[in-house]
Amino acid sequence: MTEKKNVLIIGGSSFVARHFIAHTQHIFNLKVVSRSQTGFHGEIISSDFWDIHEDVFKHIHAVINFAAIVHKRNKLPDEIYQKVNHQLAVSNARTAQQNGIRLFIQISTVSVYGKVNSITYDTPENPVDNYGKSKLCADRELITINDPDFKVAIIRPPMI
């Protein structure tokens, strides 16, 4: 029997993360960092994801970043989207890399393509809102820290 891998989830109270956790908690040893309590085993509540203690990254095989500011009815300044969706993602990836974690999975969005009817390998990135623009900035910077010892995977799910 294969030993379960230790996976750190950042943004565990998000809609997508909660469903991911529910379906994979029997496959992985999950450590979940959330803003609000979800009731998952191994959960750490943090009101500020910039303040995650480095010890949280110890003995982890992979990090999945679900943390994001998504579409809001009330418009937020671009700086807020950039700080959370771009800079925080890169900061957490660098912390993972510094702690010897070999895989960082960024949950991005198809919003990086803008308003298109279909997406192919050749579809140009052309975000039209702060959400898509900030996610694309993160994606592009995360790709630059990808190396043989630290893999970055970017998943761009559709709008939910």
C-alpha positions as CSV (number, residue, x, y, z in Angstrom):
1,M,0.0,0.0,0.0
2,T,1.3,3.4,-1.0
3,E,1.8,6.0,1.8
4,K,-0.6,8.9,1.5
5,K,0.9,12.2,0.4
6,N,0.7,15.3,2.6
7,V,-1.1,18.1,0.8
8,L,-1.5,21.7,2.0
9,I,-4.6,23.4,0.9
10,I,-4.6,27.2,1.0
11,G,-8.0,28.8,0.9
12,G,-9.9,25.8,2.2
13,S,-13.2,27.6,2.8
14,S,-13.6,28.5,-0.9
15,F,-16.4,26.8,-2.8
16,V,-14.1,24.8,-5.1
17,A,-11.7,23.9,-2.3
18,R,-14.5,22.6,0.0
19,H,-15.6,20.2,-2.8
20,F,-12.1,19.1,-3.6
21,I,-11.4,18.4,0.1
22,A,-14.6,16.4,0.5
23,H,-13.7,14.2,-2.5
24,T,-10.0,13.7,-1.7
25,Q,-9.7,13.7,2.1
26,H,-9.5,9.9,2.0
27,I,-6.8,9.9,-0.7
28,F,-4.4,12.5,0.9
29,N,-3.3,13.7,4.3
30,L,-4.7,17.2,4.1
31,K,-3.6,20.2,6.0
32,V,-6.1,23.0,5.3
33,V,-5.7,26.7,5.8
34,S,-9.0,28.5,5.8
35,R,-10.4,31.9,6.7
36,S,-13.5,30.4,8.3
37,Q,-14.1,27.0,9.9
38,T,-15.3,24.3,7.5
39,G,-15.0,21.3,9.9
40,F,-12.3,19.4,7.9
41,H,-9.7,17.5,9.9
42,G,-6.3,19.2,9.9
43,E,-7.8,22.7,9.5
44,I,-5.9,25.9,10.5
45,I,-7.9,29.1,10.7
46,S,-6.1,32.2,9.6
47,S,-7.7,35.6,9.0
48,D,-4.6,36.6,7.0
49,F,-3.1,34.2,4.4
50,W,0.0,36.5,4.4
51,D,0.6,35.4,7.9
52,I,0.7,31.6,7.5
53,H,3.5,30.3,9.7
54,E,6.3,28.7,7.8
55,D,5.9,25.5,10.0
56,V,2.7,24.9,8.2
57,F,4.7,24.1,5.0
58,K,6.9,21.4,6.8
59,H,6.5,17.8,5.8
60,I,4.3,18.7,2.8
61,H,4.5,17.0,-0.6
62,A,2.3,19.5,-2.6
63,V,0.5,22.8,-2.1
64,I,-2.8,23.6,-3.8
65,N,-3.6,27.3,-3.8
66,F,-7.4,28.0,-3.9
67,A,-7.1,31.4,-2.2
68,A,-8.5,34.2,-4.4
69,I,-10.7,37.2,-4.6
70,V,-13.2,36.3,-7.2
71,H,-15.9,38.3,-9.0
72,K,-17.5,40.7,-6.6
73,R,-20.8,42.6,-7.1
74,N,-19.2,45.7,-5.6
75,K,-16.1,46.6,-7.6
76,L,-12.8,46.3,-5.7
77,P,-9.7,48.2,-6.6
78,D,-7.2,46.5,-8.9
79,E,-4.6,46.6,-6.1
80,I,-6.8,44.2,-3.9
81,Y,-7.0,41.6,-6.7
82,Q,-3.3,41.9,-7.5
83,K,-2.3,41.6,-3.8
84,V,-4.4,38.4,-3.2
85,N,-4.7,36.7,-6.6
86,H,-1.2,37.5,-7.8
87,Q,1.3,38.5,-5.1
88,L,-0.1,36.1,-2.4
89,A,0.0,33.1,-4.8
90,V,3.6,33.8,-5.7
91,S,4.6,34.4,-2.1
92,N,3.1,31.0,-1.0
93,A,4.8,29.3,-4.0
94,R,8.1,30.7,-3.0
95,T,7.6,29.6,0.6
96,A,6.7,26.2,-0.6
97,Q,9.8,26.1,-2.8
98,Q,12.1,27.3,0.1
99,N,10.7,24.5,2.3
100,G,11.6,21.8,-0.3
101,I,8.1,21.2,-1.5
102,R,8.3,19.9,-5.1
103,L,4.8,20.7,-6.4
104,F,2.7,23.9,-6.3
105,I,-0.7,23.8,-7.9
106,Q,-2.3,27.2,-8.7
107,I,-6.1,27.2,-9.2
108,S,-6.4,29.9,-11.9
109,T,-9.4,30.6,-14.2
110,V,-10.5,30.7,-17.8
111,S,-11.1,34.4,-17.2
112,V,-7.5,34.9,-18.3
113,Y,-8.8,34.4,-21.9
114,G,-11.5,37.1,-21.6
115,K,-14.8,36.8,-23.4
116,V,-14.4,33.9,-25.8
117,N,-16.8,31.2,-27.0
118,S,-14.3,28.4,-27.0
119,I,-10.7,27.8,-25.8
120,T,-8.0,25.9,-27.6
121,Y,-4.3,25.6,-27.1
122,D,-3.8,28.6,-29.3
123,T,-6.4,30.9,-27.7
124,P,-4.7,34.1,-26.7
125,E,-4.8,35.3,-23.1
126,N,-6.9,38.5,-23.0
127,P,-8.5,39.1,-19.6
128,V,-11.1,41.9,-19.4
129,D,-11.5,42.3,-15.7
130,N,-9.4,42.7,-12.5
131,Y,-10.0,39.1,-11.6
132,G,-8.7,37.6,-14.9
133,K,-5.9,40.1,-15.1
134,S,-4.6,39.4,-11.6
135,K,-4.8,35.6,-12.1
136,L,-2.9,35.9,-15.4
137,C,-0.2,37.9,-13.6
138,A,0.1,35.2,-11.1
139,D,0.2,32.4,-13.7
140,R,3.0,34.2,-15.6
141,E,5.1,34.8,-12.6
142,L,4.6,31.3,-11.2
143,I,5.8,29.8,-14.5
144,T,9.1,31.7,-14.0
145,I,9.9,29.9,-10.8
146,N,9.2,26.4,-12.2
147,D,12.4,24.3,-12.3
148,P,13.4,20.7,-12.2
149,D,13.1,20.6,-8.4
150,F,10.0,22.7,-8.1
151,K,7.1,22.1,-10.5
152,V,4.3,24.6,-10.9
153,A,1.0,23.4,-12.3
154,I,-1.7,25.9,-13.3
155,I,-5.3,24.7,-13.6
156,R,-7.8,27.1,-15.3
157,P,-11.3,25.8,-14.5
158,P,-14.4,27.4,-16.0
159,M,-16.5,29.9,-14.1
160,I,-18.6,28.2,-11.4
